[in-house]
Amino acid sequence: MRPFALERYLSKHEFAVRHLACASDPDTLRVHDLLALDPKARDRLLTLPLGYTETKGSLELREAIANLYEGIAPEDVLVHVGAEEPVFTFFKSLLAPGDHVIVLTPTYQSLTSIAEDLGATVSRWMAREADGWQPDLDELKSLVTPKTKVIVVNTPQNPTGGLLSPDRFAAVTDLAQERGLWLLGDEVYRGLEHGGPKVKSVAEVSERAVSLGAMAKVYGLAGLRIGWAVSRDRERLAQMETVKDFLSICAPAPSELLATVALENADLLRARTVSTVRRNLEAVEAVLARFPARLSWKRPLAGTTGFLRVHGEPASTWSERLLSQTGVLLAPSTLFDFEDTHVRIGLGRSNLPAALEALSDWLERR
């Protein structure tokens, strides 16, 4: 497979830099803090048998996940290890060489690379910065061919922080239904809207759809490695489960228990992340107001990331110089199969202001 550009980049730098300013996951919790949310959780964890778990995920966890959606039952949930695994199980269970997939971009590379590796042709449906990171619906219609099998939407969107408007969301789901296409919704940032109503899930509005979620982005619990697929098409989930048998088979028992505790306190953990993101949004805006000739953005509408446009030089060159001279790590847009114009900034961590101070001092000196 084509190397995963972003993950290779983070693997090289993430745990060595002074200021990790491009992280997509927010501040995390210690096990002690998570157990404190449920007085009985500590004893449950300490007496937990460390054997195999159910391939589908424990009923308790699937019930907690189902409660995040409207009209979804525990039988409509398949637990995975992280959010990457369900991308693979979905595509592997559905695609054949020669099939065609349309992917809303810029996006996380696995949503394109896995389909390509399975022999599918991928068309990129581009979100436009000038339109507030909204894509053009006429362009989507022009991309559909007789071989199109899946439309992939990632909303809220990584890395832009864009959010499909309600009318566009409805148009996409209507088009998929009219053409008999599958919808794959990468929704790992769902619930982190910066204002307005919570976005719909494709699994809530279409039976021919699979929604992906995870503990990493909204709840700050990436280390649990718990993700899931939700669909009202239980035959599709069953086929994904047969693929999962060749991967993780099942999730770790301690992770399932801790994820259940977290989701039983979902509102509390979500509010914690949203509060940090909102503070950081204002901090970034203050920097942009000081250096409008150097950096700009379309303010993110949801999620934990934003896409800063770099003015005057390629973003990859700029970010390398920034890293070497300040220790501030931002992710250039080339890592997202996008032109060399932007960098991703992470908004979910409380230590971002220190990175912004270093960035501001550097811009001032230059």
C-alpha positions as CSV (number, residue, x, y, z in Angstrom):
1,M,0.0,0.0,0.0
2,R,1.0,3.6,-0.4
3,P,2.6,4.7,2.8
4,F,0.3,6.6,5.1
5,A,1.9,10.0,4.8
6,L,0.4,11.7,7.9
7,E,1.0,8.7,10.2
8,R,4.6,8.4,9.0
9,Y,5.1,12.1,9.7
10,L,3.6,11.9,13.2
11,S,5.6,8.7,14.0
12,K,8.8,10.6,13.2
13,H,7.9,13.8,15.2
14,E,4.9,13.4,17.5
15,F,6.7,12.2,20.7
16,A,9.9,14.2,20.2
17,V,8.8,17.8,19.5
18,R,8.5,20.6,22.0
19,H,5.1,21.7,20.9
20,L,2.7,19.2,19.3
21,A,0.3,21.7,17.7
22,C,-1.3,19.5,15.0
23,A,-2.9,16.8,17.2
24,S,-6.4,15.8,16.2
25,D,-7.2,14.2,19.5
26,P,-7.9,16.4,22.6
27,D,-6.6,16.3,26.1
28,T,-6.9,12.8,27.6
29,L,-7.8,11.4,31.0
30,R,-5.9,9.1,33.3
31,V,-7.5,5.8,34.2
32,H,-7.9,7.1,37.7
33,D,-9.9,10.1,36.4
34,L,-12.1,7.9,34.3
35,L,-12.8,5.4,37.1
36,A,-13.8,8.3,39.3
37,L,-16.8,8.9,37.1
38,D,-18.4,5.6,38.3
39,P,-18.0,4.5,41.9
40,K,-18.4,0.8,40.9
41,A,-16.0,0.9,37.9
42,R,-12.8,0.4,39.9
43,D,-13.9,-2.9,41.3
44,R,-15.3,-4.0,37.9
45,L,-12.0,-3.3,36.3
46,L,-9.9,-5.1,39.0
47,T,-12.1,-8.2,38.8
48,L,-12.4,-8.2,35.0
49,P,-11.5,-11.5,33.4
50,L,-8.8,-10.9,30.7
51,G,-10.1,-13.4,28.2
52,Y,-11.6,-12.9,24.7
53,T,-14.5,-10.6,24.3
54,E,-17.5,-10.9,22.0
55,T,-16.6,-10.2,18.3
56,K,-19.5,-7.7,18.1
57,G,-18.4,-6.0,21.3
58,S,-20.0,-6.4,24.7
59,L,-23.8,-5.7,24.9
60,E,-23.2,-3.1,27.5
61,L,-20.8,-1.1,25.2
62,R,-23.0,-1.5,22.2
63,E,-26.0,-0.2,24.2
64,A,-23.9,2.8,25.2
65,I,-22.9,3.5,21.6
66,A,-26.5,3.0,20.3
67,N,-27.6,5.7,22.7
68,L,-25.5,8.2,20.8
69,Y,-27.8,7.9,17.7
70,E,-31.5,8.2,17.0
71,G,-33.3,5.0,15.9
72,I,-30.2,2.7,16.4
73,A,-30.3,-0.5,18.4
74,P,-27.4,-2.4,20.0
75,E,-27.8,-5.0,17.2
76,D,-26.9,-2.1,14.7
77,V,-23.4,-1.7,16.2
78,L,-20.2,-3.5,15.5
79,V,-17.3,-2.6,17.8
80,H,-13.8,-2.3,16.3
81,V,-10.3,-1.6,17.4
82,G,-10.0,2.1,16.6
83,A,-11.7,3.9,13.7
84,E,-9.3,2.7,11.0
85,E,-10.3,-0.9,11.3
86,P,-14.0,-0.3,10.3
87,V,-12.8,1.6,7.2
88,F,-11.0,-1.5,6.1
89,T,-13.7,-4.0,7.1
90,F,-16.3,-1.9,5.2
91,F,-14.4,-1.5,2.0
92,K,-13.0,-5.1,2.1
93,S,-16.5,-6.5,2.5
94,L,-18.0,-4.4,-0.3
95,L,-15.6,-3.5,-3.0
96,A,-14.3,-5.4,-6.0
97,P,-11.6,-4.4,-8.5
98,G,-13.1,-1.9,-10.9
99,D,-15.6,-0.4,-8.5
100,H,-15.7,3.3,-8.2
101,V,-15.7,5.4,-4.9
102,I,-16.3,9.1,-4.4
103,V,-14.6,10.6,-1.4
104,L,-15.1,14.1,0.0
105,T,-11.7,15.6,0.4
106,P,-9.3,16.8,1.8
107,T,-9.6,13.9,4.2
108,Y,-7.8,11.2,6.2
109,Q,-5.8,9.1,3.8
110,S,-7.2,5.7,4.7
111,L,-10.6,6.7,3.2
112,T,-8.9,6.8,-0.2
113,S,-5.9,4.5,0.0
114,I,-7.7,1.4,1.3
115,A,-10.2,1.5,-1.6
116,E,-7.5,2.1,-4.1
117,D,-5.5,-0.8,-2.7
118,L,-8.5,-3.1,-3.2
119,G,-8.6,-2.2,-6.9
120,A,-11.3,0.5,-6.8
121,T,-11.0,3.8,-8.7
122,V,-11.3,6.8,-6.3
123,S,-12.6,10.2,-7.4
124,R,-12.0,13.1,-5.0
125,W,-14.9,15.4,-4.4
126,M,-13.3,18.6,-3.3
127,A,-14.4,20.9,-0.5
128,R,-13.7,24.5,-1.4
129,E,-12.1,27.0,1.0
130,A,-13.7,29.9,-0.8
131,D,-17.1,28.4,0.0
132,G,-16.4,27.8,3.7
133,W,-15.1,24.2,3.0
134,Q,-18.4,23.3,1.4
135,P,-18.3,21.0,-1.7
136,D,-20.3,21.6,-5.0
137,L,-23.3,19.3,-5.4
138,D,-23.2,19.6,-9.2
139,E,-19.6,18.3,-9.1
140,L,-20.8,15.3,-7.1
141,K,-23.4,14.5,-9.6
142,S,-20.9,14.7,-12.4
143,L,-18.6,12.2,-10.6
144,V,-21.2,9.5,-10.3
145,T,-20.7,6.7,-12.9
146,P,-22.4,3.3,-13.5
147,K,-19.5,1.8,-11.5
148,T,-19.9,4.0,-8.5
149,K,-20.6,2.0,-5.4
150,V,-19.9,4.3,-2.4
151,I,-19.9,8.0,-1.5
152,V,-17.7,8.7,1.5
153,V,-18.4,11.8,3.5
154,N,-16.3,12.9,6.5
155,T,-18.3,15.5,8.4
156,P,-17.2,17.1,10.6
157,Q,-14.2,17.2,8.3
158,N,-10.6,16.5,9.2
159,P,-8.4,18.5,8.5
160,T,-10.5,21.6,7.6
161,G,-13.0,21.7,10.5
162,G,-15.7,22.0,7.8
163,L,-19.2,20.8,8.3
164,L,-21.6,19.8,5.5
165,S,-24.5,22.2,5.6
166,P,-27.9,20.6,6.3
167,D,-29.1,21.1,2.7
168,R,-25.9,19.6,1.3
169,F,-26.1,16.7,3.7
170,A,-29.7,16.0,2.6
171,A,-28.8,16.3,-1.0
172,V,-26.0,13.7,-0.7
173,T,-28.2,11.2,1.1
174,D,-31.0,11.8,-1.4
175,L,-28.6,11.2,-4.3
176,A,-27.2,8.1,-2.8
177,Q,-30.7,6.7,-2.3
178,E,-31.8,7.6,-5.8
179,R,-28.7,5.9,-7.4
180,G,-28.7,2.9,-5.1
181,L,-25.3,3.9,-3.6
182,W,-23.7,3.1,-0.3
183,L,-22.8,5.9,2.1
184,L,-19.8,5.7,4.4
185,G,-19.9,8.5,7.0
186,D,-16.6,9.1,8.8
187,E,-18.2,10.8,11.9
188,V,-15.4,10.5,14.5
189,Y,-15.8,14.3,15.3
190,R,-19.6,14.2,15.5
191,G,-20.7,15.9,18.7
192,L,-18.0,18.6,18.5
193,E,-20.0,21.2,16.7
194,H,-18.9,24.7,17.7
195,G,-22.4,26.1,17.5
196,G,-25.8,25.1,16.2
197,P,-27.5,21.7,16.2
198,K,-25.7,18.4,16.4
199,V,-25.1,17.0,12.9
200,K,-27.1,14.0,11.7
201,S,-25.5,10.6,11.1
202,V,-25.8,8.9,7.8
203,A,-26.9,5.8,9.6
204,E,-29.8,7.7,11.1
205,V,-31.2,8.8,7.8
206,S,-30.4,5.9,5.4
207,E,-30.5,2.1,5.7
208,R,-27.9,1.8,3.0
209,A,-25.2,3.6,5.1
210,V,-22.5,2.9,7.6
211,S,-21.4,5.5,10.2
212,L,-18.0,5.3,11.9
213,G,-17.3,6.6,15.4
214,A,-14.5,6.3,18.0
215,M,-13.5,7.2,21.5
216,A,-10.4,9.1,20.4
217,K,-11.6,12.5,19.1
218,V,-14.7,13.5,21.0
219,Y,-13.8,11.9,24.4
220,G,-10.0,12.2,24.4
221,L,-9.5,8.5,24.9
222,A,-7.4,7.5,21.9
223,G,-5.4,5.0,24.0
224,L,-8.5,2.8,24.5
225,R,-8.4,2.0,20.8
226,I,-12.2,1.6,20.6
227,G,-14.1,2.5,17.5
228,W,-17.3,1.3,15.9
229,A,-19.5,0.9,12.8
230,V,-23.2,1.7,13.0
231,S,-25.7,0.6,10.3
232,R,-29.3,-0.5,10.1
233,D,-28.3,-2.9,7.4
234,R,-27.3,-5.8,9.7
235,E,-26.3,-8.0,6.8
236,R,-23.6,-5.4,6.0
237,L,-22.4,-5.5,9.6
238,A,-22.3,-9.3,9.5
239,Q,-20.1,-9.2,6.4
240,M,-17.8,-6.6,8.0
241,E,-17.6,-8.9,11.0
242,T,-16.3,-11.7,8.9
243,V,-13.5,-9.5,7.7
244,K,-12.8,-8.4,11.3
245,D,-12.2,-12.1,12.1
246,F,-8.9,-11.8,10.2
247,L,-7.9,-8.6,12.0
248,S,-8.4,-7.9,15.7
249,I,-11.2,-10.5,16.1
250,C,-12.3,-8.7,19.2
251,A,-11.5,-5.6,21.3
252,P,-9.6,-5.7,24.6
253,A,-11.8,-6.3,27.6
254,P,-10.4,-3.4,29.7
255,S,-10.9,-1.0,26.9
256,E,-14.5,-2.1,26.4
257,L,-15.2,-1.6,30.1
258,L,-13.5,1.8,30.2
259,A,-15.2,3.0,27.0
260,T,-18.6,2.0,28.5
261,V,-17.9,4.1,31.6
262,A,-16.9,7.0,29.4
263,L,-20.0,6.8,27.2
264,E,-22.2,6.6,30.2
265,N,-20.7,10.1,31.0
266,A,-20.6,11.2,27.3
267,D,-22.1,14.6,27.8
268,L,-19.5,15.5,30.5
269,L,-16.5,14.4,28.5
270,R,-17.9,16.0,25.3
271,A,-18.4,19.3,27.1
272,R,-14.8,19.2,28.4
273,T,-13.5,18.9,24.9
274,V,-15.8,21.6,23.4
275,S,-14.7,24.0,26.1
276,T,-11.0,23.6,25.3
277,V,-11.7,23.9,21.6
278,R,-13.6,27.1,22.0
279,R,-10.9,28.7,24.0
280,N,-8.3,27.7,21.5
281,L,-10.4,29.0,18.6
282,E,-10.2,32.5,20.1
283,A,-6.5,32.1,20.8
284,V,-5.8,31.2,17.2
285,E,-8.0,34.1,15.9
286,A,-5.9,36.5,18.0
287,V,-2.7,35.3,16.3
288,L,-4.3,35.5,12.8
289,A,-5.4,39.1,13.6
290,R,-1.8,40.0,14.3
291,F,-0.4,38.4,11.2
292,P,-3.0,38.5,8.5
293,A,-0.4,38.7,5.7
294,R,1.2,35.5,6.9
295,L,-1.7,33.2,7.9
296,S,-5.5,33.0,7.5
297,W,-8.3,30.4,7.7
298,K,-11.9,29.7,7.3
299,R,-12.9,29.4,10.9
300,P,-13.7,25.8,11.7
301,L,-17.3,24.9,12.4
302,A,-16.8,21.6,14.2
303,G,-14.2,19.1,15.3
304,T,-10.8,19.6,16.9
305,T,-8.8,20.7,13.8
306,G,-8.4,23.8,11.6
307,F,-6.7,24.4,8.3
308,L,-4.4,27.5,8.3
309,R,-3.5,28.9,4.9
310,V,0.2,29.9,4.6
311,H,0.9,33.0,2.5
312,G,4.1,33.7,0.6
313,E,5.7,30.2,0.4
314,P,4.9,26.5,0.2
315,A,3.3,25.3,3.5
316,S,5.7,22.3,3.7
317,T,8.7,24.5,3.5
318,W,7.2,27.0,6.0
319,S,6.3,24.3,8.5
320,E,9.7,22.6,8.3
321,R,11.4,26.0,9.1
322,L,8.9,26.6,11.9
323,L,9.7,23.1,13.4
324,S,13.4,23.5,13.2
325,Q,13.5,27.0,14.7
326,T,10.8,26.7,17.4
327,G,9.9,23.1,18.0
328,V,6.3,23.8,16.9
329,L,4.8,20.9,14.8
330,L,2.0,21.7,12.4
331,A,1.0,19.2,9.7
332,P,1.4,20.5,6.0
333,S,-1.6,19.9,3.7
334,T,0.4,17.7,1.4
335,L,0.0,15.0,4.0
336,F,-3.7,15.1,3.2
337,D,-3.3,14.7,-0.6
338,F,-4.0,18.5,-0.9
339,E,-2.0,21.3,-2.6
340,D,1.0,22.7,-0.7
341,T,-0.9,25.7,0.8
342,H,-2.1,24.9,4.3
343,V,-1.2,23.4,7.7
344,R,-3.4,21.5,10.1
345,I,-3.6,22.9,13.6
346,G,-5.0,20.9,16.5
347,L,-7.5,22.8,18.8
348,G,-8.3,20.2,21.4
349,R,-5.4,20.5,23.8
350,S,-5.0,22.9,26.7
351,N,-1.3,23.5,26.0
352,L,-1.9,25.0,22.5
353,P,-1.5,28.6,23.8
354,A,2.2,27.9,24.5
355,A,2.7,26.7,20.9
356,L,0.8,29.8,19.7
357,E,3.1,32.0,21.7
358,A,6.2,30.4,20.2
359,L,4.6,30.7,16.7
360,S,3.8,34.4,17.3
361,D,7.3,35.2,18.5
362,W,8.7,33.5,15.4
363,L,6.5,35.4,13.1
364,E,7.3,38.6,14.8
365,R,11.1,38.0,14.4
366,R,10.6,37.2,10.7
